[in-house]
């Protein structure tokens, strides 16, 4: 299959589907790249300094919203980075704060791991989404083949709402990280 045939295939499934939110369509497309083993497109998504066809396609799921385009391209980059060398797509679960609870060594994970606490605090105090720090958190989750990453769709939603005046994303991530799930649901 030539590169132009592959590029044409990339654009086929993007008819506007108002049934599902754009972030879920983005993640479905990304999962399809992993499941069909399209390593070329996944590698293109990991190239940060070049506008590649897959990167541009990832941005089209935001339907012209400039902030959404940037977020979707970055989430696609993080997704491709997490899935490098993997055979099955992981849709993820929960927020980044919940995923970070599982970062650390065998004796100290999440809130009990000083490095993880520092990383989360650096993420939470940032005025703009701190892409490099979020990338570092995703990289910390990557070696563990059992632990799921954060929900990629939820990550896209959260990063689009990062500058929300109520700072609800930062609050939710901190709550998911520090509070055990059972105690948090009771309050």
N, C-alpha and C positions, 0 to 999 in steps of 0.2 A: 504494500500500500504506500503510495507516494505521500509526501508531506501535504500537498494540496488536497488530496482525497481525505486525509486525516483532518485537515482544517475544515473542510466542508462537513464532515461528520460531526465535528464539535458544535456547529451551529444548528443542526437539525432539531434537537429537542427543546429549543428555547421559545416556543410559542408561548405567549403569555397565558399563564394558568392562574386564574383568580381564586381557585379553590384552596391553594396552599400558600402560606406566607413566603415571601422571597427568600428568606434565610433557609427555609426548609428545602426549597427548590435548589438553592446553591449547594447545600450539603448532599442532597440526592445526586446532583451532578458530580460532585467531588467523589462521593462513594462509588459511583459508576466508573470513574477513572481508575480507582484502586481495584475494584472487582474485575474489570476487564484488563487489568494489568497494563494500562496505558502509561508506561514509565516515562515516555517522552513528554507527555503533557504534564505529569507530576514534576518532572525535572524542570520544565519550563516555569512552573509555578514557584519553584524554589529560587529562581533567578530574580533577584531584587532590583538590579540596576537596568534591566531591559524590559521593555514592553513586549511581552510575548502574546500570542493568540490566546492561550488558556487564561492568562492573567486578565486580559481584556474581556474575555467571556465571563469570568468570575464577576467582574464589575458590572456587567450588563444585567445581572439579577437584581440590582438596586434600582433599575428603571430610571436612570438619570439623576437620582439624588446624589449630589457630589460627595457628601459625607458618607453616604451608604456605599458608594463605589469604592472609596478608599478603605473602608472597613471590610467590605467583602473581599477585596484583593488581599488584604492582610490576613484575614481568616483563611482564605484559600492557601496562602503561603504557609501559615501555621499548620493547617491540615496536611499539606503535602510534606512538610518537614516531619511531622509526627509519623506519617505513614511511609516514609522512605524505607524500602526494603520489606514492607509488610505485605501479606497476601490478602488479608481481609480488611474491609473498612470498619472502623469503629466510629459509631455515631456519637458516642460520648454520653455522659450522664451528669446532670447537675451543673452548678456554676464552677468557675475557676477556683473560687474559695474552697468549695467542697473537694475538688480534685487535689488542691494543694494540701489538704489534710493528710493525703497519702504519700507525700514527698518526704524522703528521709531514709535513714538507715534502719536496721532491724531494732535498734534500741530506742530510737527517737524519731517520731514522725509528726508532721504537721505542727501543731502548737507546742509540742515538746522539743522541736528541733529549732535551735536558735537561728540557723541560716535560713530556714524556711520562713520563720517569723519576720526576719529582716527583709526578705524578698517580698513577702506579701505587703508589709508596711510601705516599702518603696513603691509598689504598684498602687496602693490605695491613696497615697498622698499626691500623686501626679495630677496635674491639671488637665493634661491631654492623655489619651491612652498611651502608656509607656510600652511601646512595641517590643523593644529589646528585652525588657524585664519579663513581659508576658512570654516572649519567645524562650527565655531562660526557664520559666516555670514549665512550659510545654516540653522543653528538652529534658527537664528533670523527671517528667512522667514517662518519657519515651522508653527508657530501658526496661521498665517493668511491663512484661507482656500480659499480666493478669489485670492490672489496675486500669480502669477505663479513663480516657481523657475527659475534659469537660465537654458538655454538650456543645457541639460546634455551632448549632443553630442558636442556642442560648447565648453563646459567646458573641456571635454577631449582633444579636439584639442588645446585649449589655454594652458592647463597645459603641453602638450607635447612640445609646442613652448616657454615655459617660459624663457628659457635661450637663446633665439634668440638674436643675437647681436644688432638688432635694437630696442629691447624692445617694439615691436609693441603690444604685448598682454597688457602690463601694460598701454601703451598709450591709447589703445582702451577702456580698462576698466575705466580709469580715465575720458576719454571723455564721455563715456556713463553715468557715474555717475554725472559729473558736468554740462554738457551742455544739455539743453533741446533738445529733438529729432528734432524739427523743425529747430532750429538754426543750429544744427550740419549738417543737410542735405543740407542747403543752402550754407555753406562755402566750 
